[in-house]
Amino acid sequence: MTSRIDGNQGTPLPTHVDRAEAGKATERAQNQAKAAKADRVEVSSDATLMNTAVQAANDAPAVRSDKVEAAKKALADGTLGADAGKLAEALIDHMLDDKK
């Protein structure tokens, strides 16, 4: 079967679908589906550790009332801030230990 437009002979229109080509399209679709099922993601141990730390921080209460009460008691007893030099040494030692 052919079609004519303005006296020009066009290309024949297909009268049937080539089963081999249809089979190839189906096979390509199946291969893509298999590839999609085979995809996977691996998370590094650093990312897992970071996720655990973030989750722990999110789960922790915003204010640790036990520490606040202990600080209030120490302040009332005069033991908190009584020796500024000792406090400064402890802070410096703590900061130096963190950098190691």
C-alpha positions as CSV (number, residue, x, y, z in Angstrom):
1,M,0.0,0.0,0.0
2,T,1.4,3.4,-0.9
3,S,0.2,7.0,-0.3
4,R,0.3,9.9,-2.7
5,I,0.5,13.5,-1.9
6,D,0.6,16.1,-4.6
7,G,1.5,13.4,-7.2
8,N,4.6,12.2,-5.2
9,Q,4.7,8.6,-4.3
10,G,5.3,8.1,-0.6
11,T,6.8,5.3,1.3
12,P,4.7,2.2,1.8
13,L,2.8,2.1,5.0
14,P,3.5,-1.0,7.2
15,T,0.8,-3.5,7.0
16,H,2.0,-5.6,9.9
17,V,4.3,-5.2,12.9
18,D,7.6,-6.9,12.7
19,R,7.5,-9.4,15.5
20,A,11.2,-9.6,15.8
21,E,11.4,-5.9,16.5
22,A,8.6,-6.1,19.0
23,G,10.4,-8.9,20.7
24,K,13.6,-6.8,20.9
25,A,11.7,-3.9,22.5
26,T,10.2,-6.3,25.1
27,E,13.7,-7.7,25.8
28,R,15.1,-4.2,26.2
29,A,12.4,-3.3,28.7
30,Q,13.0,-6.5,30.6
31,N,16.7,-5.8,30.8
32,Q,16.1,-2.3,32.0
33,A,13.7,-3.7,34.7
34,K,16.4,-6.2,35.8
35,A,19.0,-3.5,35.9
36,A,16.7,-1.3,38.0
37,K,16.2,-4.2,40.5
38,A,20.0,-4.7,40.7
39,D,20.8,-1.2,41.7
40,R,22.0,-0.7,45.2
41,V,23.5,1.9,47.5
42,E,26.3,1.3,50.0
43,V,26.8,3.7,52.9
44,S,30.3,4.2,54.3
45,S,31.1,3.5,57.9
46,D,31.8,7.2,58.4
47,A,28.4,8.1,57.1
48,T,26.8,5.5,59.4
49,L,28.7,6.9,62.4
50,M,27.7,10.4,61.5
51,N,24.0,9.4,61.2
52,T,24.2,7.7,64.6
53,A,25.7,10.8,66.2
54,V,23.1,13.1,64.6
55,Q,20.3,10.8,65.8
56,A,21.8,10.7,69.3
57,A,22.0,14.5,69.4
58,N,18.4,14.8,68.2
59,D,17.2,12.4,70.8
60,A,19.0,14.1,73.7
61,P,17.0,16.6,75.7
62,A,17.8,20.2,75.1
63,V,18.5,20.9,78.8
64,R,20.0,18.4,81.1
65,S,18.2,19.2,84.3
66,D,20.5,17.0,86.4
67,K,23.5,19.0,85.3
68,V,21.7,22.3,85.9
69,E,20.7,21.3,89.4
70,A,24.3,20.1,90.2
71,A,25.7,23.4,89.0
72,K,23.1,25.4,91.0
73,K,24.1,23.4,94.1
74,A,27.8,23.8,93.5
75,L,27.3,27.6,93.0
76,A,25.2,27.8,96.2
77,D,27.9,25.9,98.1
78,G,30.6,28.1,96.8
79,T,32.5,25.2,95.1
80,L,31.7,26.4,91.6
81,G,34.1,29.0,90.4
82,A,35.9,29.2,93.7
83,D,39.3,28.6,92.1
84,A,39.4,30.4,88.7
85,G,43.0,29.2,88.0
86,K,42.1,25.6,88.5
87,L,39.1,26.0,86.2
88,A,41.2,27.6,83.5
89,E,43.8,24.8,83.8
90,A,41.1,22.2,83.5
91,L,39.6,23.9,80.4
92,I,43.0,24.2,78.7
93,D,43.8,20.6,79.5
94,H,40.5,19.5,78.1
95,M,41.0,21.5,74.9
96,L,44.5,20.1,74.4
97,D,43.3,16.6,74.9
98,D,40.6,17.1,72.3
99,K,43.1,18.2,69.7
100,K,45.2,15.0,70.0
